[in-house]
Amino acid sequence: MKQADNRNHDLPGRSRQVIWHPCTQMSRLEHEPVLAVTRAGGPWLYGENGERWFDGISSWWTCLLGHRHPEVVAALKDQLDRLDHVMLAGFTHAPAVELGERLAALTGGALGHASFASDGASALEIALKQSAHAWRNRGLPGKYRFVCLEGSYHGETLGALGVTQQPLFSESYRLLLREALVVSGPDDRRAACEGHTAEQEALRAAARLEATLSLHAHELAAVVVEPLMQGAGGMVMYHPEFLRRVRELCDRYQVHWIADEIATGCGRTGSFFAVEHAGVWPDLLCLSKGITGGMLPLSVVLASDSVFESFLDPDLGIGRAFLHSHSFTGNPLACRAAVATLKVLERDQVLLANRARAQRIALGLAPLRSLAGISDFRQLGMIWAFEMAAGAQAARAVQAAARRRGLMIRPLGNTVYLMPPFLLDDDLCDWLGQTLCAAVEEALALGAAGQGAGFDVGALRASAVGGTGIAGAVGEERLA
Ligand SMILES: Cc1ncc(COP(=O)(O)O)c(C=O)c1O
């Protein structure tokens, strides 16, 4: 017991000394310490002083089944007793093969060739390289540039950052990046604002994409798109017709389509892949985050036969091969966690059950729709988002009020959103809706009481649970 106490002693302070926290201005941690989490289970995170918080954004959108799902834990324990790790060049193992087979089957065979990496950004690196290399192998080395959408987020390694349109993350590295061509994508909010339908908005965006493709197709490898929703860009949702048009245009102009489903995949939008809403398949598809149920780092790039075959060489030429590798590519533990997660999703018909869960949560959140101070309330599968009209400070006031009620969220600027773990019973669904509504009402009341002075986040901070600062306010602009 004594040893455990020492281990957990002043974690926030010690962390500040030795850990360079992601997406954080470290100078702020003295006044706004991070929260120490000592254990987790289901949707709950537990703090060092016995507090517990509902993980309302699934720990950066990863833990689909909640924390420490017993079947994923059991599978991992079993795997630890069999095979911890072996390199995937020259070797293979059951978890990687079973995962590849399951994912290929989920695409109906359309994307049957899996490459593994450890995180979302690394998956993008693979997809970008595979696309440009495939064109090179087909005798078109001039096709190496990319198109992405305004406001896109694809990760923060240099290649991924080159197709990320978020100045907060990319501006400091501008000189290191290969710039992509940028097209303004569809946004249901703009459609509502300008009085046209979401489908018309999708068609307009497709026309803009076509204008770029028609001029640049000769130098383009791929169009990179987050299907149905641009997540870190502010939960920007759009009509699936855009994806059908992307497929058509990419075929017509001989450009690959890379679908980044790192945020929207694994059932988050209601179908396992978001592209299923549109009934089309990309040439390359990236998955990560939820694929292991959030338990271990893993990402996957799924490629079509056509992309894969362009790398084959009857003369065994190594130059045509995709040599990209990471030491831990296809780690057996991570692959086993992913297989276990897919089994739970399938056996328990989780996505089907999510329909009822989503309806119930939406019912609880319904009062938000009519609140002055809230705009653009929207939902996609198990994702809800809305804007705080008074701005990012108001969103942070909601965050603080939610936290005092035991709900952890992390707004994106003035966008407040929920992306909860899937496995919630009726009571938790109701609690989630009611708690967020109460937090918003409190924040709005506080803003009104401030009479134009803005939201007094400091007041909320002082009364925060456990007396610690608001971890979420640190690096509040970070996104996922
Ligand atoms: C759509 C999308 N792509 C890529 C990434 C990068 O993933 P990672 O943070 O694992 O590198 C993210 C992360 O939020 C994302 O939302």
The ligand as an SDF file (V2000), in Angstrom:
LIG
                    3D

 16 16  0  0  0  0  0  0  0  0999 V2000
   -9.0120   12.0190  -39.1240 C   0  0  0  0  0  0  0  0  0  0  0  0
   -7.7270   11.8650  -38.3800 C   0  0  0  0  0  0  0  0  0  0  0  0
   -6.6390   11.4620  -39.0410 N   0  0  0  0  0  0  0  0  0  0  0  0
   -5.4640   11.2770  -38.4360 C   0  0  0  0  0  0  0  0  0  0  0  0
   -5.3180   11.5170  -37.0850 C   0  0  0  0  0  0  0  0  0  0  0  0
   -3.9880   11.3240  -36.4350 C   0  0  0  0  0  0  0  0  0  0  0  0
   -4.0150   10.2370  -35.5840 O   0  0  0  0  0  0  0  0  0  0  0  0
   -2.8880   10.0780  -34.4580 P   0  0  0  0  0  0  0  0  0  0  0  0
   -3.1750   11.1500  -33.4490 O   0  0  0  0  0  0  0  0  0  0  0  0
   -3.0670    8.7120  -33.9130 O   0  0  0  0  0  0  0  0  0  0  0  0
   -1.5770   10.2720  -35.1410 O   0  0  0  0  0  0  0  0  0  0  0  0
   -6.4230   11.9640  -36.3550 C   0  0  0  0  0  0  0  0  0  0  0  0
   -6.3000   12.2610  -34.9250 C   0  0  0  0  0  0  0  0  0  0  0  0
   -7.1470   12.8330  -34.3000 O   0  0  0  0  0  0  0  0  0  0  0  0
   -7.6510   12.1440  -37.0160 C   0  0  0  0  0  0  0  0  0  0  0  0
   -8.7550   12.5640  -36.3700 O   0  0  0  0  0  0  0  0  0  0  0  0
  1  2  1  0
  2  3  1  0
  2 15  2  0
  3  4  2  0
  4  5  1  0
  5  6  1  0
  5 12  2  0
  6  7  1  0
  7  8  1  0
  8  9  2  0
  8 10  1  0
  8 11  1  0
 12 13  1  0
 12 15  1  0
 13 14  2  0
 15 16  1  0
M  END
$$$$
